[in-house]
C-alpha cells in the first residue's frame, strides 16, 4: 500500500469504485485494509456454513482467481484516477485473506473459526510488514503489483495455517 493517504480521490467509474474499495470498506478511516480483509473473512465463513466441503474449496479457488484478475484490472483503472496503489483500493486484501482459508475448513466449526481467524491475522501481519519478497511484488505494473504482494502474503499465511491445522486439528 502506498503512502498517498491524502491523495485526492478523483471521479472514477462507479463499478470500479465499488469493486476496488471492497464494497466501500476501503473508505473506512484508520484501517481500511483490515476492514476489507475482515469482510472477506465473513464472506468465506458464511460460504463455509452453507456449502459442502468440496464446493467450498472450489468456490474459494474461483473467488481467488477471478478476484485476482479482476482486481488487477480495476486497480490499474483506479490508479489513473486516484494515484499509485491508493489506500482505498482494498480488493487485494480479499484475495490475500481467502488464500490461507483454502486450508482452514475442517468438520468442526470452532476449529475452522480458529484457523480462519489465524489465517486472517497472519495475512494482515505479513501484508503490513511485507517480508520475504512481498514488497518486491509491488513493482509489477498494470495493477498486478497491487494484487501480487497480497497473493504472496496470503501464500505465507496459508503455510502458517497448514502448520496450525497439523497441530490442532
C-alpha positions in Angstrom: 0.0 0.0 0.0 1.3 3.4 -0.8 1.6 6.5 1.4 -0.8 8.5 -0.7 -3.5 8.7 2.1 -4.2 12.3 1.3 -4.3 11.9 -2.5 -7.5 13.5 -3.8 -10.0 10.9 -4.9 -11.0 11.9 -8.4 -14.2 10.9 -10.1 -13.9 7.3 -11.3 -16.3 4.8 -12.9 -18.8 3.6 -10.2 -18.2 -0.1 -10.9 -14.5 0.3 -10.2 -15.1 2.4 -7.1 -17.4 -0.2 -5.6 -15.3 -3.3 -6.6 -11.9 -1.9 -5.9 -12.9 -0.5 -2.5 -14.2 -3.9 -1.4 -17.8 -2.7 -1.4 -16.9 0.5 0.3 -14.7 -0.9 3.1 -11.8 1.0 1.6 -13.3 4.2 2.8 -13.3 3.2 6.4 -10.9 5.5 8.2 -7.9 4.1 10.1 -7.5 0.6 8.8 -9.4 0.1 5.5 -7.3 -2.9 4.6 -8.1 -4.7 7.8 -11.8 -3.9 7.4 -11.8 -5.2 3.8 -9.9 -8.4 4.8 -12.4 -8.9 7.7 -15.4 -8.6 5.2 -13.6 -11.3 3.0 -13.3 -13.5 6.1 -17.0 -13.1 6.9 -18.0 -13.9 3.3 -15.9 -17.0 3.4 -17.2 -18.2 6.7 -20.8 -17.8 5.5 -19.9 -19.9 2.5 -18.3 -22.5 4.9 -21.6 -22.7 6.7 -23.7 -23.3 3.6 -21.5 -25.2 1.1 -20.3 -28.8 1.1 -16.5 -29.1 1.7 -15.6 -29.7 -1.9 -17.9 -26.9 -3.2 -16.3 -24.6 -0.6 -12.8 -25.4 -1.8 -13.7 -24.8 -5.5 -15.7 -21.7 -4.7 -12.7 -20.3 -2.8 -10.3 -21.1 -5.6 -12.7 -19.5 -8.1 -13.0 -16.4 -5.9 -9.2 -16.1 -5.6 -8.6 -16.5 -9.3 -11.4 -14.3 -10.5 -10.8 -11.6 -7.9 -7.1 -11.5 -8.6 -7.5 -11.0 -12.3 -10.4 -8.5 -11.9 -8.6 -6.8 -9.1 -5.5 -6.2 -11.2 -7.8 -4.7 -13.9 -9.7 -2.5 -11.5 -6.5 -1.5 -9.7 -5.0 -0.3 -13.0 -8.1 1.7 -13.7 -8.2 3.2 -10.2 -4.6 4.2 -10.3 -5.4 6.5 -13.2 -7.9 8.4 -11.0 -6.5 8.1 -7.5 -2.8 7.6 -7.9 -0.4 4.7 -7.5 -1.7 1.9 -5.2 -4.4 4.0 -3.5 -5.1 3.3 0.2 -8.8 3.0 -0.6 -8.3 0.1 -3.0 -8.6 -3.0 -0.8 -9.8 -5.7 -3.2 -6.3 -7.2 -2.9 -7.0 -7.8 0.8 -9.9 -10.1 -0.1 -7.6 -12.3 -2.2 -4.9 -12.4 0.4 -7.4 -13.3 3.1 -9.0 -16.1 1.0 -5.7 -17.8 0.2 -5.0 -19.2 3.7 -8.6 -20.1 4.1 -8.1 -22.7 1.4 -6.8 -25.0 4.2 -8.9 -23.7 7.1 -12.1 -25.7 6.7 -12.4 -28.7 8.9 -15.6 -30.5 10.0 -15.5 -28.9 13.5 -16.9 -25.3 13.3 -14.9 -24.0 16.3 -11.6 -25.3 14.9 -12.5 -23.9 11.5 -13.2 -20.5 13.1 -9.9 -20.6 15.0 -7.9 -21.5 11.8 -9.8 -18.9 9.7 -9.1 -16.1 12.3 -5.5 -17.2 12.5 -5.2 -17.1 8.7 -6.8 -13.6 8.6 -4.4 -12.4 11.4 -1.3 -14.0 9.8 -2.2 -12.5 6.4 -2.7 -9.0 7.8 0.6 -9.1 9.7 2.5 -10.3 6.7 0.8 -7.8 4.5 1.6 -4.9 6.8 5.3 -5.8 7.3 5.9 -7.2 3.8 8.7 -9.7 4.5 10.4 -12.2 2.1 9.8 -10.6 -1.3 6.3 -9.2 -0.7 7.4 -5.6 -1.2 9.2 -6.6 -4.4 5.9 -7.8 -5.9 4.6 -4.3 -5.8 7.0 -3.4 -8.7 4.8 -5.2 -11.2 2.8 -2.8 -13.3 -0.7 -2.6 -14.8 -2.4 -3.2 -11.4 -0.6 -6.5 -10.8 1.7 -5.1 -8.2 -1.4 -4.1 -6.1 -2.6 -7.7 -6.2 0.6 -9.8 -6.2 2.1 -8.6 -2.9 -1.1 -9.8 -1.2 -1.1 -13.0 -3.1 2.4 -13.8 -1.7 1.4 -12.7 1.8 -1.6 -15.0 1.5 0.6 -17.9 0.5 2.9 -17.3 3.5 -0.3 -17.2 5.7 -1.5 -20.4 4.1 1.7 -22.1 5.2 1.1 -20.9 8.8 -2.5 -22.1 8.8 -1.3 -25.5 7.4 1.1 -25.8 10.3 -1.5 -24.8 12.8 -4.0 -27.2 11.3 -1.5 -30.0 11.6 -1.0 -29.1 15.3 -4.6 -28.6 16.4 -6.9 -30.4 14.0 
